[in-house]
Amino acid sequence: MTEPTVRFHTDALHHDDGVLGVATLDRPKALNALDHQMIRELLEIVARVEADPTIRGLWIESSAEKAFCAGGDVRDVTNQGQRGGLTDLSHASDYLADEYLLDVALRLCTKPVFAWGDGYIMGGGMGVFQGADVRFVTEHSNLAMPEVRIGFVPDCGGSWFLQRVPGGLGICLSMSGVTVSAADACWLNLADWLMPRVEKDTLYQSILGLPFAHKATALSSLGSQLAAATGEAPRQGPWETHGLKLAHTIRHQTPKGVWSVMQHWHHEVPELFVGLEQASPGASLVAGAQFQRSRYGSLVEGVIQEHDIGMRMLTDGEWCEGVRALLIDKDKNPQWRFSKIESVTEDWIEAMLAPMIWSDGHPLRHRLQSHGYFHQ
């Protein structure tokens, strides 16, 4: 029998006859990379929390301090970085559909969800983390949506939650794949509270003591407690320092214009866009176009579009090539379809953004409808 990748238990609340559910991601050797088994286990846990009236909320953490979750299992999705792209999408389609269903289920959970985001939080891990109502980071946290560096675009709801980054700066995070610190993550609205790692147990006991009669009551009470007990970050990160000025320079720019601005800033303030040159030029512009067309869209609309883009970029081969070069062969020399931003064609971008046609219905849309999420 396969060992579970997520451990689940409940702890009694202090002032209530209910319990708090605790889900511990437990693939430490893989930095909790989300394989299909882990995704299914998390879906079952969310469903259990929703269905059981004695479970008043959900706390999500990692069994290892190094990473909350370092991403999705992209080796598996791309068939180990298969050269030339995929012809059979059935496995990848099911994986991404379940992963994106999980992201929506967490975001729309009727009970409060708390995520202790210590260590690396990247890609698919960001999808889980951003689904929480209260997102905690520590001094050891590093956050990123690095998909353009493996020839894909931010997914797992990135089309939606990156819109909530102040100043429209989400497009820069989307197109560059840069990693941000915990302090900057709070300023960028990718996290809520920066807590010292040593305060975890004290914080957890405070959550067990919350009034859970209603979700809003629990969250409001926790917010009041934390506001009184914590202060501002001890120092500003580069995004907080330069973010408003950067936001002004990208306003109303096309994705190619945004890329040009980022290159300028990369030269002037290198710590903002470390590793910018690693991004696939094609994937970066698709990411920018997806960000802009999702500006007023919902989370559900966003993940459906992301699923379609995933299928397009798997068959095209860009995503597979990125995984091959960075994670399989590790030669760090991806042969991108386009060698530079200027050579990326508009018709290729449009082809990557085109909706997929499914003979038996869209796999993700079907899952969302069956769970009652499609019209929420």
N, C-alpha and C positions, 0 to 999 in steps of 0.2 A: 504494500500500500504506500502511495506517495505521501511523504511528510508534508504537513501544511506549511505554507509560506507566510501565513498571517496567523498569529496567535490571538485568541479572543477570550476575554473574561469580563466580569462585571464587579464593580465595587459599590458597596452601600453608600448612599448619600447621608450626610450628617443630619439634616433637618427634614428628611422626607423618607417615606417608606419605599421609595423607588431606588434604582441603581443607575450607575453610569457605565456604559459600555466602553471597553478599552480594546482597540485593535492595534496590534504591534506588528509592523512589517518586519519579516524575519528571513531575509536572504542576505545576510551581511557580506558574504564573499562576493556577491554580485552587486554590492552597494544598493540592495533592494530594487534592482532593475525589475520593472513590472513585466513578468511573463504572463502568459494567458491564465495559468493556474492562479496566480496572485490576484489578477483582475477579477476572476470569477469568485474567488473567496471574499474579496472586498464587496462585490455586489451582493453576495449572500448576507454578509454582515450588515450592510446598509438596509437591506430588506428586513432583516430580523429586528433591527433597531426601530424601524418604522412600524412594524407589526406588533411589537410587544409593548403594551402600555406601561409596564414596570420599568422599562429602559427609558430614561428621561433625556439622554444625550449620548454623544459619541466622542471619545478622545482617541486621536490617531497619533502614533509615535513610531519610532524605529528601535529595533533591538541593539543597534550599534550607533555610537556617537558620530562616526565618520560621515554618515549620509542618512538623511531622511528617506530620500529616493532619488537616485541619480539618473532616472529616465526610464523609457520603455525598452523592451527587449528588441531593439532594432535589427540585431543580427538575424533573429528568427523571422521577423516580418519581411526582410529583404532576401530571405533564403540565403543567408550568409554572404550577402553582398554579391549576388549573382551578376556576372558580367552581362551587359546588354539589356538588363531589365527583366521583368517577370512576364510570363505569358499566362500563368494560372494565378489568378488573384484571390481565389476562394479562401485560402488560409489567412492571408493578410487582411482581407476584407472583414472576416469574422473577428479577428483580433482587434482591429481598430474600432469596429462597431461596438464591441463589448467595452473597450477602454473608454470610448467617448460616452457611452451610456453611463458608465461609472462616474465620470466627471459631472454629468448632468444630475445623476441621482444624488450625489453629495451636495451639489449647489442647491437643489430643490428639496432637500431633506427637511421635514417639518419639525425636527428636533435639533437643538443646537449641536454643532460639530466644532470641535477644537482640534487644532493640529499643532503638535510640537515639532517645529521644523529645524532641528539641529543638524549641522553638517550640510552636505550638498543637497540642493533641491533643484532638479533640472528636468526639462522636457516633460515626460509623463508624470514625473514626481510633482512638477508644478501644477499639472492638471488636478491631481489629488489635493495638493496643498491649497490651491486657490478655491477649491470647493468648500473649504471650511469657513464657518462664520467668524471664527477668531483664529488668526494665524500668528503663531509665536515663532520668532527667530532668536538665535543666540549669537554671541560674539564669534562663533565658529561657522556661522551659516554663509553659504554662497549660493546665489540664485541665478538661473539663466534659462532662456529658451534658445538653445544653441542649434536648432535644427538646420539652419541655412549652411552650417559648416559640414553637414553630412548630406547636402543636396536635397533638403526638404524644407518645409515651412513650419512655423510655430503652429502646433495643433493642440489637442486636448482642451479646447475652449480658448486658446490664445487669441483667436479672432475676436473674442468677447472681452476677456479680462485685460488684455493689453490696451483696449480702448479706455480703460479706467486709470491708466497712468496719466499723471498731470501734464498739461501743456502739449498733448499730442505726441509725447516722447515715446509712446509705445511703438510707433513705426520704426524708430531707431533701434530699439531692443529687438524688434522682429527681424529687421533686415541685417543686423550685425551679429546677432547671437552672443553678445557680450555677457560676461558674468558680473553681477553686482554684489556688493557687500550687504550685510544685514542692515546697517544704518541707512544705506541708500535704498534698500528694498522697502523700508518703512516710508521713506520720503516719496518713493515711486508708487506707493499704494499696492505693493506686492506682498506686504506683510503689515501686521497691525501693531505688534509689540515686540521690542527688543529686550529680551530677558537674559540675565546671566545664566549660564548652564547650571550653576550650583543652586539656582533658585527653583529648579524644576519641581522637586518634591513639595516645596512650600506652595507653589502655584497650584499644583494638582490638588492639594488638600483644600485650598481656597475654592476651587471649582466644585469639589465634593460638598462644600458648604453653601453653595448657591441656592436660591429659591427657584425650583424648576416647575412651578405651577404653569408657567407659559414660557415659550422660547424667548420672547422679547424681554420678559422679566429677568430671566437668567442672564441674558447678554448685557442688559442695562446695569444690573447689579455688579457684574464682573468689571464692566467698563469703569464704573465709579470707584471700585476698589483699586484697580490698576492705575487710574489717573492720580489717585491720592498717594500711591506708593512708589511710583516711578517718575523719573524726570526725562529730560531730553537726552538724546545720544551725546556722549562725551565729545565727539568731534563730527564735523560734517564730512560726508563722502564727496567724491568728485561730482556725482550727479546732482546732489543738493547744491553744491557750490556753483556749478555752471549750468544747471538744468534750465533755468528760466531764460537765460540768454540763448542757449542752444535751441530751445523751443521756438523762440522768435525767428531764428534763422531758417527753420524748416517749414514754417507756416505756409500753407497753400502750395507747397512744392510737389512736383511729380515724384514717383519713386526714384527716377534717375537723378532728379534734383536733390533729393534727400541724400542719396549716396554721395554726390559731390560735396555736399555740406559735411557729411560724416568724414570724408577723406580730409577735408580742411581741418576739422576739429581733431582728427587723429594725429595730424602733424603738430597742431598748436597745443593740445592737451592730451598727450598720449595715454594717460590712465583712463580716459573715458572709453576708448574703443580698442582695447588690447586685443590683438588677433583679428582685426577687421579683415585683413587680407586672406584669411582662411575661408571666408564665405564663398559659396558657389555664386558666381555672378547671376546666373539664371534664377536660381532659387531665391536669391535676395530680392530680385525685382518681382518675382511672383509673390513673395511674402509682402512686399510693399503694396502691390495691387490688391491682394486679399485684405490687408489691413484697411485700405481706403474704402473698398466696397462694403466692408462690414461695419462701417461707422455707426449706423443706426440699426444694426441687426440684433437679433436675440442670441442667447447662448445656443439654443437649439438650432437655429439657422446656421450659426457659425460652425458647429461641429459637423453638420451635414455637408457643408461646403468643404471643410477640411478633409473629410473622408473622401470626397470626390477628388480633391487635389492629390491626396495620398495615392489613390489608384492611378491617376494620370502620371505621377512622377515615378511610380514603381514600373509602369510599363515603358515609360520613356527611358528609364535607366539612370537618371541623375541621382536619385536617392540610393540606389544599389551601389553606384560607383563611389559615393561618399562613404558609405559604410565599409566597402571593400578597402578603400585607401586608408581610412583612419582606424578601423576596428578589426579587420580580418587580416589583410596582408601587412597593414601598418607601415606602408611605405610613405605615407603622408604626402603622396603625389597624385591626387585625384585628377583624372582627365575629364574635366568638366566639359559639358556640351559647348559652352561659350567661355572663352579664355578671359574676357574682360567685359565690363558692364556695357561699354559702347557697342559691342557686337551682339547683344541679346536682342532678338527680334520680337516685335509686337505680336506677330501671329503665333509664335511659340508661347508667349505669356498667355494669350487668349486661349490657346489649346489646353494649357495646364489648368486654367480656371473654368473650363467648360464642364457643365454637369455630366455625370456618368448616366448612361442609359442601362437599366437593369431589366432583363426580360421577366424576372419574377419579383420585381419590386426592390426598392432601395433597402439594403440590409440594415442600415442604421435607422432610417426612417421607420421601418417596421418595428424595431425594438423600442424606439421612443413612443410610438403610438400604442404599443401593447402595454406599456407602463403608464400611460396617461400623461406623458410629458410633452407631447407634440404641440399642444395648444396652450401650454402654461407660459 
